[in-house]
Amino acid sequence: MGVSLLQATKRAFVKVILALALQYELALKVNRDSEDKEVVAAYRRLSKKVHPDKGGRTEDQQKLQAAKDAW
């Protein structure tokens, strides 16, 4: 059984979130089956760490934002 486009983009978004969380040493409890509100909360928490004004890299912020926009 295939996945819908929405599910595929959500999975890609979660993958980016988890990769960046690992890079920035942030523990997030989210996976591809998490509810949308949990994914958004993880995005917001990670965005605070990744933001260039908070010590993050511009490329990481752009990657995170692009994944969210695709979702």
N, CA, C and O atoms as a MOPAC input file, in Angstrom:
PM7 MOZYME 1SCF
protein

 N      0.84200 1    -1.17300 1     0.00000 1
 C      0.00000 1     0.00000 1     0.00000 1
 C      0.88600 1     1.23400 1     0.00000 1
 O      1.80400 1     1.33400 1     0.81400 1
 N      0.62800 1     2.16900 1    -0.89200 1
 C      1.41400 1     3.39100 1    -0.99000 1
 C      0.96200 1     4.44000 1     0.00500 1
 O     -0.08300 1     4.31100 1     0.64200 1
 N      1.74700 1     5.45200 1     0.12300 1
 C      1.40000 1     6.55300 1     1.01800 1
 C      0.96200 1     7.74300 1     0.18600 1
 O      1.38600 1     7.90700 1    -0.95900 1
 N      0.11700 1     8.56200 1     0.76800 1
 C     -0.34900 1     9.74500 1     0.06000 1
 C      0.77400 1    10.78600 1     0.00600 1
 O      1.77700 1    10.67500 1     0.71000 1
 N      0.58700 1    11.77500 1    -0.82600 1
 C      1.56700 1    12.84600 1    -0.95800 1
 C      1.72400 1    13.58700 1     0.36600 1
 O      2.83500 1    13.95800 1     0.74300 1
 N      0.62500 1    13.80300 1     1.06600 1
 C      0.67900 1    14.48000 1     2.35900 1
 C      1.49000 1    13.67800 1     3.36700 1
 O      2.30000 1    14.24500 1     4.10000 1
 N      1.28200 1    12.37700 1     3.41200 1
 C      2.03900 1    11.52600 1     4.32700 1
 C      3.51900 1    11.50700 1     3.96000 1
 O      4.37900 1    11.51100 1     4.84100 1
 N      3.81300 1    11.48600 1     2.68300 1
 C      5.21000 1    11.46400 1     2.23500 1
 C      5.92900 1    12.75300 1     2.60900 1
 O      7.08000 1    12.71700 1     3.04400 1
 N      5.25600 1    13.89600 1     2.44300 1
 C      5.89100 1    15.16300 1     2.80000 1
 C      6.03100 1    15.29700 1     4.31000 1
 O      7.00300 1    15.87800 1     4.79100 1
 N      5.07600 1    14.76900 1     5.06000 1
 C      5.18700 1    14.79700 1     6.51700 1
 C      6.37500 1    13.94700 1     6.97200 1
 O      7.12900 1    14.34500 1     7.85900 1
 N      6.53200 1    12.78800 1     6.36300 1
 C      7.66000 1    11.91200 1     6.70400 1
 C      8.98700 1    12.60300 1     6.39000 1
 O      9.93400 1    12.50600 1     7.17000 1
 N      9.06100 1    13.29300 1     5.26100 1
 C     10.28400 1    14.01300 1     4.89400 1
 C     10.55600 1    15.15300 1     5.87600 1
 O     11.70500 1    15.39700 1     6.24500 1
 N      9.50900 1    15.84300 1     6.29300 1
 C      9.62600 1    16.93200 1     7.26200 1
 C     10.14400 1    16.41100 1     8.60200 1
 O     11.04400 1    17.00200 1     9.19900 1
 N      9.57500 1    15.31100 1     9.06600 1
 C     10.00600 1    14.71300 1    10.33000 1
 C     11.45900 1    14.24500 1    10.22800 1
 O     12.21900 1    14.35800 1    11.19000 1
 N     11.83500 1    13.73100 1     9.08500 1
 C     13.21600 1    13.28100 1     8.88400 1
 C     14.19200 1    14.45100 1     9.02200 1
 O     15.24500 1    14.31200 1     9.64400 1
 N     13.84300 1    15.59700 1     8.44600 1
 C     14.68000 1    16.79200 1     8.56500 1
 C     14.72600 1    17.26000 1    10.01800 1
 O     15.79100 1    17.60900 1    10.52700 1
 N     13.57900 1    17.26800 1    10.68000 1
 C     13.51800 1    17.67800 1    12.08700 1
 C     14.43500 1    16.80400 1    12.93900 1
 O     15.21300 1    17.31500 1    13.74500 1
 N     14.34600 1    15.50900 1    12.76400 1
 C     15.15200 1    14.59400 1    13.57900 1
 C     16.64400 1    14.71900 1    13.27800 1
 O     17.46800 1    14.63600 1    14.18800 1
 N     16.99100 1    14.91600 1    12.02400 1
 C     18.39900 1    15.06600 1    11.65200 1
 C     18.98800 1    16.33900 1    12.26600 1
 O     20.09700 1    16.31900 1    12.80000 1
 N     18.25100 1    17.43100 1    12.18900 1
 C     18.74800 1    18.68300 1    12.75600 1
 C     18.74500 1    18.63900 1    14.28300 1
 O     19.63600 1    19.20300 1    14.91800 1
 N     17.76500 1    17.98500 1    14.86800 1
 C     17.73000 1    17.85300 1    16.32800 1
 C     18.95200 1    17.09500 1    16.82200 1
 O     19.52800 1    17.44600 1    17.85100 1
 N     19.34300 1    16.07500 1    16.10700 1
 C     20.53400 1    15.31500 1    16.46700 1
 C     21.78600 1    16.18900 1    16.33800 1
 O     22.67000 1    16.15500 1    17.19300 1
 N     21.84300 1    16.95200 1    15.28200 1
 C     22.98800 1    17.82400 1    15.03600 1
 C     23.10500 1    18.90100 1    16.12000 1
 O     24.21300 1    19.24400 1    16.53200 1
 N     21.98000 1    19.43100 1    16.57800 1
 C     21.97900 1    20.48600 1    17.58600 1
 C     21.78500 1    19.94600 1    19.00900 1
 O     21.55200 1    20.70900 1    19.94600 1
 N     21.88300 1    18.63700 1    19.15200 1
 C     21.79400 1    17.95500 1    20.44500 1
 C     20.51900 1    18.33300 1    21.20600 1
 O     20.56200 1    18.73600 1    22.36800 1
 N     19.39800 1    18.19300 1    20.52100 1
 C     18.09100 1    18.49400 1    21.08100 1
 C     17.25400 1    17.22400 1    21.05100 1
 O     17.08300 1    16.61200 1    19.99600 1
 N     16.73800 1    16.83000 1    22.19700 1
 C     15.93400 1    15.61200 1    22.28000 1
 C     14.47500 1    15.94000 1    21.94500 1
 O     13.81800 1    16.70100 1    22.65400 1
 N     13.99100 1    15.35800 1    20.86500 1
 C     12.60100 1    15.55200 1    20.45000 1
 C     11.92800 1    14.19200 1    20.35000 1
 O     12.49700 1    13.24500 1    19.80600 1
 N     10.73200 1    14.10500 1    20.86900 1
 C      9.97500 1    12.85600 1    20.81500 1
 C      8.91400 1    12.97800 1    19.73200 1
 O      7.73900 1    13.22400 1    20.00500 1
 N      9.35900 1    12.80300 1    18.51300 1
 C      8.46200 1    12.88600 1    17.37200 1
 C      8.90400 1    11.82500 1    16.36400 1
 O     10.09400 1    11.54600 1    16.21300 1
 N      7.92900 1    11.24700 1    15.68600 1
 C      8.24300 1    10.29000 1    14.62800 1
 C      7.24100 1    10.49300 1    13.50000 1
 O      6.36900 1    11.35800 1    13.58100 1
 N      7.36800 1     9.70900 1    12.46900 1
 C      6.52200 1     9.92000 1    11.28900 1
 C      5.04300 1     9.64300 1    11.56000 1
 O      4.18700 1    10.06500 1    10.78300 1
 N      4.73300 1     8.94500 1    12.64300 1
 C      3.34400 1     8.66000 1    12.98200 1
 C      2.78100 1     9.61400 1    14.02700 1
 O      1.64200 1     9.45100 1    14.46400 1
 N      3.57000 1    10.61300 1    14.43300 1
 C      3.11400 1    11.58000 1    15.42900 1
 C      1.98300 1    12.43100 1    14.85600 1
 O      1.84400 1    12.58200 1    13.64200 1
 N      1.19200 1    12.97500 1    15.75800 1
 C      0.10600 1    13.84800 1    15.32600 1
 C      0.68900 1    15.15400 1    14.80900 1
 O      1.80400 1    15.53500 1    15.16300 1
 N     -0.08500 1    15.83500 1    13.96400 1
 C      0.38600 1    17.06900 1    13.34700 1
 C      0.78600 1    18.11100 1    14.38700 1
 O      1.79400 1    18.79600 1    14.21700 1
 N      0.00700 1    18.23800 1    15.46100 1
 C      0.32100 1    19.25400 1    16.47200 1
 C      1.64100 1    18.94600 1    17.17600 1
 O      2.34700 1    19.87000 1    17.58100 1
 N      1.98300 1    17.68300 1    17.32700 1
 C      3.26500 1    17.31100 1    17.93000 1
 C      4.41900 1    17.64200 1    16.99300 1
 O      5.48000 1    18.07700 1    17.44000 1
 N      4.21500 1    17.43800 1    15.70200 1
 C      5.23600 1    17.75500 1    14.71200 1
 C      5.46700 1    19.26400 1    14.67000 1
 O      6.61000 1    19.71600 1    14.60100 1
 N      4.39700 1    20.03500 1    14.70900 1
 C      4.51700 1    21.49600 1    14.69600 1
 C      5.22500 1    21.98600 1    15.96100 1
 O      6.05100 1    22.89600 1    15.89400 1
 N      4.91200 1    21.39900 1    17.09100 1
 C      5.57400 1    21.77600 1    18.34500 1
 C      7.06700 1    21.46300 1    18.28600 1
 O      7.88300 1    22.25800 1    18.75100 1
 N      7.43000 1    20.32300 1    17.72200 1
 C      8.83700 1    19.95900 1    17.56900 1
 C      9.53100 1    20.92900 1    16.61600 1
 O     10.67300 1    21.32500 1    16.85100 1
 N      8.84000 1    21.30900 1    15.54400 1
 C      9.39400 1    22.27600 1    14.59500 1
 C      9.68800 1    23.60200 1    15.29200 1
 O     10.76200 1    24.17500 1    15.11200 1
 N      8.74400 1    24.08400 1    16.07800 1
 C      8.92300 1    25.36700 1    16.76000 1
 C     10.07300 1    25.31700 1    17.75600 1
 O     10.86400 1    26.25500 1    17.85000 1
 N     10.15800 1    24.23100 1    18.49000 1
 C     11.23100 1    24.08200 1    19.47200 1
 C     12.60000 1    24.03100 1    18.77800 1
 O     13.56100 1    24.65100 1    19.23400 1
 N     12.66800 1    23.29800 1    17.69100 1
 C     13.91400 1    23.18600 1    16.94500 1
 C     14.25700 1    24.50200 1    16.25400 1
 O     15.42700 1    24.87700 1    16.17700 1
 N     13.26200 1    25.19100 1    15.75900 1
 C     13.48000 1    26.44700 1    15.05600 1
 C     14.15300 1    27.47900 1    15.96100 1
 O     14.94300 1    28.29900 1    15.49400 1
 N     13.84100 1    27.43500 1    17.23500 1
 C     14.46500 1    28.34700 1    18.19100 1
 C     15.95800 1    28.07600 1    18.33100 1
 O     16.73700 1    29.00400 1    18.54800 1
 N     16.36400 1    26.81700 1    18.21000 1
 C     17.78000 1    26.44700 1    18.30700 1
 C     18.52500 1    26.69900 1    17.00200 1
 O     19.68600 1    27.10700 1    17.01800 1
 N     17.86900 1    26.46200 1    15.88100 1
 C     18.50300 1    26.50100 1    14.57300 1
 C     18.60900 1    27.93200 1    14.02600 1
 O     19.42200 1    28.19600 1    13.14000 1
 N     17.81300 1    28.83000 1    14.53800 1
 C     17.75900 1    30.18700 1    14.00300 1
 C     19.13400 1    30.85600 1    14.08800 1
 O     19.80500 1    30.76500 1    15.11600 1
 N     19.55400 1    31.53000 1    13.00800 1
 C     20.87900 1    32.16500 1    12.99600 1
 C     21.09200 1    33.18800 1    14.11200 1
 O     22.21800 1    33.34600 1    14.58500 1
 N     20.05600 1    33.87500 1    14.53600 1
 C     20.18600 1    34.84500 1    15.62500 1
 C     20.43000 1    34.15800 1    16.96900 1
 O     20.87500 1    34.80200 1    17.92000 1
 N     20.14800 1    32.87600 1    17.05500 1
 C     20.32300 1    32.11500 1    18.28900 1
 C     21.54300 1    31.19800 1    18.23700 1
 O     21.70400 1    30.33200 1    19.09800 1
 N     22.39900 1    31.38200 1    17.23500 1
 C     23.61600 1    30.58700 1    17.13900 1
 C     23.56900 1    29.46600 1    16.12700 1
 O     24.53900 1    28.72000 1    15.98800 1
 N     22.46600 1    29.33000 1    15.41900 1
 C     22.34600 1    28.29400 1    14.39900 1
 C     22.91800 1    28.75700 1    13.06500 1
 O     23.37500 1    29.89100 1    12.92000 1
 N     22.87900 1    27.86600 1    12.11400 1
 C     23.37900 1    28.18600 1    10.77500 1
 C     22.22600 1    28.54700 1     9.85200 1
 O     21.13400 1    27.98900 1     9.95000 1
 N     22.48400 1    29.47800 1     8.96500 1
 C     21.46500 1    29.93000 1     8.01400 1
 C     20.99900 1    28.77300 1     7.12900 1
 O     19.80900 1    28.65000 1     6.84000 1
 N     21.93800 1    27.92600 1     6.70100 1
 C     21.58900 1    26.80600 1     5.82800 1
 C     20.63400 1    25.83500 1     6.52600 1
 O     19.70900 1    25.30700 1     5.90800 1
 N     20.86700 1    25.61100 1     7.80600 1
 C     19.99300 1    24.70300 1     8.55500 1
 C     18.59100 1    25.28200 1     8.70200 1
 O     17.60100 1    24.56100 1     8.58300 1
 N     18.51000 1    26.58200 1     8.96100 1
 C     17.20600 1    27.23500 1     9.07700 1
 C     16.46100 1    27.16900 1     7.75300 1
 O     15.25500 1    26.92400 1     7.72500 1
 N     17.17600 1    27.38700 1     6.66000 1
 C     16.54700 1    27.34000 1     5.34000 1
 C     16.06600 1    25.93400 1     5.01100 1
 O     14.99400 1    25.76300 1     4.43000 1
 N     16.84700 1    24.93400 1     5.37700 1
 C     16.46900 1    23.53800 1     5.13000 1
 C     15.20400 1    23.18700 1     5.92500 1
 O     14.29200 1    22.54200 1     5.40800 1
 N     15.16800 1    23.62100 1     7.18400 1
 C     14.01500 1    23.35600 1     8.03400 1
 C     12.76700 1    24.05600 1     7.49700 1
 O     11.68600 1    23.46800 1     7.45300 1
 N     12.92300 1    25.30100 1     7.09500 1
 C     11.78900 1    26.06400 1     6.57800 1
 C     11.28400 1    25.48900 1     5.25700 1
 O     10.07600 1    25.44100 1     5.02500 1
 N     12.19500 1    25.05400 1     4.39500 1
 C     11.79700 1    24.46500 1     3.11100 1
 C     11.01100 1    23.16700 1     3.33100 1
 O     10.03100 1    22.90400 1     2.63400 1
 N     11.44100 1    22.37200 1     4.29000 1
 C     10.72100 1    21.13300 1     4.58900 1
 C      9.32300 1    21.43000 1     5.12900 1
 O      8.36400 1    20.73700 1     4.78600 1
 N      9.20600 1    22.45000 1     5.96700 1
 C      7.88700 1    22.81700 1     6.51200 1
 C      6.97900 1    23.34300 1     5.39400 1
 O      5.79600 1    23.00800 1     5.33600 1
 N      7.53900 1    24.16000 1     4.51900 1
 C      6.75100 1    24.70400 1     3.41400 1
 C      6.26800 1    23.60900 1     2.47900 1
 O      5.15900 1    23.68700 1     1.94900 1
 N      7.08800 1    22.59300 1     2.27400 1
 C      6.69500 1    21.47400 1     1.40700 1
 C      5.56300 1    20.65900 1     2.03700 1
 O      4.71100 1    20.11600 1     1.33200 1
 N      5.56300 1    20.58100 1     3.35600 1
 C      4.53000 1    19.82800 1     4.06400 1
 C      3.24400 1    20.60000 1     4.01700 1
 O      2.23300 1    20.14900 1     4.55500 1

